[in-house]
Amino acid sequence: MHRKETDHGLQLERNTLRFLCSVLIKSGTRVEICKLLDPRVFEDALQRVVFEEIRELGSIDSRRLRELLPARVANRGFPDFDLKELLAPNEVSEKEIDQLFESALQLLDLSHPDKGLLTE
């Protein structure tokens, strides 16, 4: 499950979080992906906390999710958390959403290495 923490690995995590916060995906899709992802695949502590909070918030509108995340992450020990910086660039095109989804699929594979789930 563990991978060497690299710039690529951190980018996969960040892209997955951008995907989960996107207005282009439905809240139900977000919930299902969060159920499948193991938080331990997020090796960056801040990004793991962001993921855990996204998962905890459940099936809510992505705009509301973005409103609530900063305070929730700050309460978990990251008072300087900047959601806009994490999600930059803020606007995600439909083409880019496919790339972000691919990052989520790669993390899903890391969550279930015995199944070779989705990216084969």
C-alpha positions as CSV (number, residue, x, y, z in Angstrom):
1,M,0.0,0.0,0.0
2,H,2.8,2.4,0.8
3,R,4.7,4.1,-1.9
4,K,7.8,6.2,-1.7
5,E,6.7,9.8,-1.2
6,T,7.5,11.6,-4.3
7,D,6.5,14.7,-6.2
8,H,4.4,12.4,-8.4
9,G,2.8,10.8,-5.4
10,L,1.9,14.1,-3.8
11,Q,0.5,15.3,-7.1
12,L,-1.7,12.2,-7.4
13,E,-3.1,12.9,-3.9
14,R,-3.6,16.6,-4.7
15,N,-5.3,15.8,-8.1
16,T,-7.6,13.3,-6.3
17,L,-8.6,15.9,-3.8
18,R,-9.3,18.4,-6.6
19,F,-11.4,15.8,-8.3
20,L,-13.4,15.1,-5.1
21,C,-14.0,18.8,-4.6
22,S,-15.0,19.5,-8.3
23,V,-18.4,20.8,-9.1
24,L,-18.3,18.5,-12.2
25,I,-18.9,15.4,-10.1
26,K,-22.0,14.4,-8.2
27,S,-22.0,14.1,-4.5
28,G,-23.0,10.5,-4.7
29,T,-19.9,9.8,-6.9
30,R,-17.7,11.5,-4.3
31,V,-19.2,9.4,-1.5
32,E,-18.6,6.1,-3.4
33,I,-15.0,7.0,-4.3
34,C,-14.4,8.0,-0.7
35,K,-15.7,4.6,0.5
36,L,-13.3,2.8,-1.7
37,L,-10.2,4.9,-1.0
38,D,-8.1,4.0,2.0
39,P,-6.9,7.2,3.8
40,R,-3.5,5.6,4.4
41,V,-2.7,6.0,0.7
42,F,-2.5,9.7,1.4
43,E,1.1,10.0,2.7
44,D,1.0,13.8,3.1
45,A,-0.6,14.4,6.5
46,L,-2.5,17.6,5.4
47,Q,-3.9,15.9,2.3
48,R,-4.9,12.9,4.4
49,V,-6.8,15.1,6.8
50,V,-8.5,16.9,3.8
51,F,-9.6,13.6,2.4
52,E,-10.9,12.4,5.8
53,E,-12.9,15.6,6.1
54,I,-14.3,15.2,2.6
55,R,-15.3,11.7,3.5
56,E,-16.9,12.7,6.8
57,L,-19.0,15.4,5.1
58,G,-20.7,12.8,3.0
59,S,-23.2,13.6,0.3
60,I,-23.3,17.4,0.2
61,D,-23.1,19.9,-2.6
62,S,-19.5,20.6,-3.7
63,R,-19.9,24.3,-3.1
64,R,-21.0,23.6,0.5
65,L,-18.1,21.2,0.8
66,R,-15.7,23.9,-0.2
67,E,-17.2,26.3,2.4
68,L,-16.9,23.8,5.3
69,L,-13.5,22.3,4.6
70,P,-11.2,25.1,5.7
71,A,-12.6,25.4,9.2
72,R,-12.7,21.6,9.6
73,V,-9.1,21.1,8.5
74,A,-8.0,24.0,10.7
75,N,-9.7,22.3,13.6
76,R,-7.7,19.1,12.9
77,G,-4.4,20.9,13.4
78,F,-3.7,22.8,10.2
79,P,-4.6,26.4,11.1
80,D,-2.9,27.8,8.0
81,F,-4.7,25.5,5.5
82,D,-5.6,27.3,2.3
83,L,-8.2,25.4,0.2
84,K,-7.8,27.8,-2.7
85,E,-4.1,26.9,-2.9
86,L,-4.7,23.2,-2.7
87,L,-7.4,23.3,-5.4
88,A,-5.6,25.8,-7.7
89,P,-6.3,26.3,-10.5
90,N,-9.8,26.6,-9.2
91,E,-11.6,26.1,-12.4
92,V,-11.5,22.5,-13.8
93,S,-12.4,21.9,-17.4
94,E,-14.2,18.8,-18.5
95,K,-11.0,17.6,-20.2
96,E,-9.0,18.1,-17.0
97,I,-11.6,16.3,-14.9
98,D,-10.6,13.1,-16.8
99,Q,-7.0,13.5,-15.8
100,L,-8.0,14.2,-12.2
101,F,-10.2,11.1,-12.3
102,E,-7.2,9.0,-13.5
103,S,-5.3,10.2,-10.4
104,A,-8.2,9.0,-8.2
105,L,-8.1,5.6,-10.0
106,Q,-4.4,5.2,-9.3
107,L,-5.0,5.9,-5.6
108,L,-7.8,3.4,-5.7
109,D,-5.4,0.8,-7.0
110,L,-3.1,1.6,-4.2
111,S,-6.0,1.1,-1.7
112,H,-6.7,-2.4,-3.1
113,P,-3.4,-3.7,-4.4
114,D,-4.6,-7.3,-4.4
115,K,-7.4,-6.5,-6.8
116,G,-5.7,-4.5,-9.5
117,L,-9.0,-2.6,-9.6
118,L,-9.4,0.0,-12.2
119,T,-6.4,1.1,-14.1
120,E,-5.3,-2.1,-15.8
